Amino acid sequence: MAQSPLQRIVAALKRRFPSVAEPGADRILMLCGSHAVLGMESNALRVLCRLGYGKETKNYTKMYRDARDAAMAELPKRARMMAEASLLLREHGKETCKTSAPRCEECPVTSACAWYRAHTRNQ
Ligand code: SF4
């Protein structure tokens, strides 16, 4: 199957900078505004998975791609919007939706969160 322009650019970035993985390449493309792709670091990815856009698994690449693709399907196809979404998700993950102890009591999106529903069902 032929590669898309985005896939070719990511492959070229990976050749030029071998230590940059797919999430890093996505963030570079998103933040420089050249492509409408949702690049995320781990905090943003954790939030998306908890909201229900992917499943937290040990296979980081699969988890990343599933969450990225599901979220991108609902976002406007503009690099700036992707960058804003990524940065907001990152901040939310760093400040509120923490790895081991999310502060759901402070969270404004509990009604849309799969993780919250699953962990408060019997309380
Ligand atoms: S409700 Fe809790 S788990 Fe869900 S996004 Fe908010 S802080 Fe994270």
Boltz pocket constraint, residues with backbone or C-beta under 6 A from the ligand:
constraints:
  - pocket:
      binder: B
      contacts: [[A, 47], [A, 50], [A, 51], [A, 96], [A, 97], [A, 98], [A, 102], [A, 103], [A, 104], [A, 107], [A, 108], [A, 109], [A, 110], [A, 113], [A, 114], [A, 115], [A, 116]]
      max_distance: 6.0
